[in-house]
Amino acid sequence: MVDEGLGVMIKKEYLDKIPFFKGFTAEQKAEISALEDVRFLKYRANEGIVNEGDPGDSFYIPLSGSLLVFKKPIGDPIATIKPGHLFGEIAFLSPRKRTTSISAESETIVIEFKRSMMTKLSHDTRDLVKDKLINILIHHLDAQRAFFEEANANYHKKQQHHDDGESYAHGEASAHGEASAHGEASAHGEASAHGESSNPFEQAKQENAEIKTRLIYEGKDGMKIYHLGLLKARIVKGENSKEVDMAPLSESLPGNMLKALEKKGLDPRDYLTANGYLVPKLAESVWKQAMTLGAVQKKQQQQNIDHFQSIDNLYS
């Protein structure tokens, strides 16, 4: 990363061309350009700009090149950011850790805006920056929800086509509050807030809390496994029903389970275990899929709660 150290007039010329600053007066853009808290940075291809989990206090607008967005535990890029599209607004608005990792796909120049600039701006300019960032954050959260609703639909399609000799059901295909892969970095410019209530975030909070129950496995012996959302499952067989915390499955069955299976005339090699419960080996694939989805759900649910709280605080 290299600080380009460009002068005030050049900064203002760039601000004039960036959609985010549409609606700012010439005086307000000159006010921002004069701050040392606003600087131009150049990144080489494959160089990291922000890392998920790190503290942050800046938002960025790329001027050239292309950026890639990554989110744990997904290994491949989940989004691309093009010039003019803002990212990093969550850490700028409140002291939060970065929710995604972003690196330069090609040589890139970005403008960095540090949170400290807010204490140096006039009241009107500061409020305009804040309001624009809040609108963009709302738009990004809407994009997150849409992204994971699509991911959830794809998850069910995979289950539907999974052919292991067993039948699978899928429950409802909507998924509110599932993880966001876009995090701070959904590639969007300006956006507008939605909702007519006095608190426009209440409906989104309620939707985020709704995790749908899904039947992910049904065996020939009548055993059913439901994914309850997050890392919770319910295992049902006959009159017996047990809610469990999902965990990685193991082939190493304890002695009491081996004896119980053998007593029932069942082959222990057909079963896996985790945290004191048994799961049929035929359910291993869908169990892993549900755990992956649940882990992302759990992480993003907390992040969304934090994000909505941050916005509420700004209006309180």
N, C-alpha and C positions, 0 to 999 in steps of 0.2 A: 504494500500500500504506500502510495506517495501523495503527500499533500501538495497540490498544485499551486497553492498560494496566490490565487488570482485576485486582482484588485476589485474595489467596490463597484466601479462602472461595469466591469465585465460580469460580475455577479448579477447586477440589476438587469443587464441585457438577457441573461439566461432566465431570470425570474419572469421577465415579460413574456417568454415563450412557453412557460410551464402551465398546464391547465389548472393546477392547484391554486395558483395565484390570480386566476381570473376573478375579478371583483375587488381586488386590492387596489387602492389608489397608487399613483406614482410615488407619492410621499411615503406610503406604508412600505412599498417595495424597496425604496431607497433606505428606509429605516432598518429593514431586515438585512439588506446587503452590507450595511456598514458594520455589522456585528462580527467579532472574531469567532463567535459560536456557530457561524455559518461558513463552511469551507468546502472546497472541491477536492475530491480524493480520486486517485487513479488506482485501479486494481488490475493485476495480471490475470490471464486466463487460469481458471481453477483455483484462484486465491479466495480464501474465505472472507466474508464481510461481517456476518454475524453468526454466532453459534448457539444452537438450542440449549437452553439452561443457563446461559451466561447472563449476568446483569447487563442492563442497557439503559441509555438515557437519550437516545437519538432516533430520529426518523430520517429516511433517505429517499432521494428521488434520482434514479439513474438518468443520465443524459445521453449515453451512448452504450453500445454493446448489449449483452443479454445476460440475465441472471437466472440461476437455477435454485429452486426451493426444495429443501429436504426436511422430512419429519420422521423421527424415530417412531416405531421400529422399521418403517418402510425404507428400503435401501435405494430405490430409484427416485429420481426427481418427481415431485408431485405437481409442480407448476413452474411456469416460466414468467419472468418479469421483464417487460420491455421498457424502453426509455419513456419517461414521463409518468410512470406508474409508481405511486408511493408505497413504501413498506416501512415497518418498524414503529408504527404509530402507538402500539400498546405500551411499549417501554417508554416512549416519550411522554405519554399522558400520565403515567403513574409508575412508581418503582417496581416493575415486574421483570421477571426473567424472560429472555427471548423464547418464543414458542416454536420457532423453526430455525433451521440453519439455511443460510443463503450464501452462495458463492458465485463468482464471475464465470460464466461460460466462455466468454471471450474478453479481450481487454475492454475494460469498462471505466467510465468516469461517472461518479455520483456526486450529488450535493448532500452533505451531512448537515442536519439541523439539530443542535444539542438543546436539551431541555432547559439549560441555564439561560438561554436567550429570552425565555418568557419573563424573567424578572427585569429585563432591560428594555422591553418593548412598552409602548404606550398602551393605555387600557384598551382602546378600541382595536388596535392591531392584535394585541394578545387574545382578545375575545374572538376575533375573526379566525385566527389560527386554530384556536381550540375548537370552535364550532365546526370548522371544515374537517378537522381530524376526527371528531366524534361522528360526523356523517359518514366518513369513509370507513371508520371502524364498524359501524352498523352494517354498511354494505358488505364488508368483508365477512362479518359473522353470518349474514344471509347466504353468502357464497359458500361458506363452510358447510352450512346445513344442507344446501343443495348438493354439494360434492359428496357428502357421506350418505345422503339418501340414495344417490346413484350407486355408490359403492355397496350399500346395503342390498339394493336390488340385484346387483351383480353377484353378491354373496349367495343370495337365494337361488339364482339361476345355476350356480355351480352345484349347489346341493341337489337341485332338481335333476341335473344330468349325471349326478354321481352314481355309478353303477357298481355296487358291491353286493348285490343280491338282497339288499334290504330296501325298505320303503322309507322315504323321508317326506315330512310335511313342512310347511314353511310359515304358517301364521300370517300375520299382516306384513305388508312390504314397506310400510312407512317406518322411518326411524328418526325420531326427534332427538336432538341433543347429542347425536353421535359425533365422533371426533372430527376434528377439523384438521385436515391436512394442510389447509392453506395457512392457518395461523395468521400471523401478521402479514403474510406476504402475498395474499391473493392479488392478482395483477389487475387492479382497477384504478381509475383516476378518481373523479369526484363522484359523490353519491348523495342521496337524500334520505332522511330518516323516515321510517314507516310507522304506521299505527296512529290512532286517534285518541287514545286514552291519555290522562294526565301524566302517567308514567309509561312511555312507549316501550319499555323493556319487560313489563310484567308478562305479557303474552309469550314472549320469547323465553323467559325464564320457565314458565309453566310447561311449554313444549319441550324445553331442554330436560325437564325432570321426568318426562314420560318415556320409559323404556319398555318396549313391547315384549311380551313373552312369546317365544317361538319353539315349536316342536322341531327338534333337529335330528331325532333318531327314534325309530320305532322297530323293535325286533320281533322276530317270529314268536318268541316266548312271551310277548306282551309287555316287555320292558319299554318304557318311554323316557326320553331325556328331553327336558325343556331348557332352553337357554333363557334365563330371566333378565338378561341384560347385564352389562358390566361383567364381573367375574363370578356370577351366581348361576347355579343350575338347580333343577329339581329332577330327581330320579324317581320314577314311579313304576311299581310293578304290583299288580293286583290292588290290594287295599293299602299297601305300604307306599308311603311317599316321604322323601327326604330331601330337604334343601341343603345344598352343599356349596362350599367355596371352591371354585374351579382351580385346579393345579395341574402341572405337567404329570402325565401318566407314566407309570413304571411297570415293568414286567415282573418285578420282584415282589411277589405276594407274601405277606406274613403267614406264619404257620396256621393261625386260627382261620384265615380265609381259605387256605388250601384244604384244610379239613372240612370246612363247611361246604365247599364246592364238591369235593369228592363224596361227601355224604349224600349229596343230592344227585350224584351221578353225572356231574358236569366236568368238563375238561378244563383245568386251571389255565391251560395254554390259550384258551379262548377269551381270557379276561386280563384286564390291566387294573392297576389300583392307584389311588391318590388320596391322602388324608383320611384313610380308614373306610373308603367306599370302593366299590367295584364298578368298572365300566367295560362293556363288551369291546373286544378288540375291533369288531366291525365298526364301532362308533369312533374309533381313534381319529380318523380324518376330520369328521365334522366337529369333534371336540376341540381339536387344534384350531380349526377355523373360527369357532365361537370364542375361544380364548384370545385369539389375536384381535378379533373384533372387539371383544369386551375390554381388553387392556387399553385399546385406543379410545373406546367410549369413556372409560373411567378417567383417563388422563384429560381428555377434552372436556368432559363434564365439569371438572374442577376448574379448568382454565376458563370456560365460558362463565361459570359463576363468578370467578374473579374479574373477568372482563366487564360483566354487567354491573358488578359492584363498583368498579372503577368509574363507569359512566354515571351511575347514580350519585357517587360522591362528588363528581364534577358539577352536578346540578343541585346538590344540597347546600 
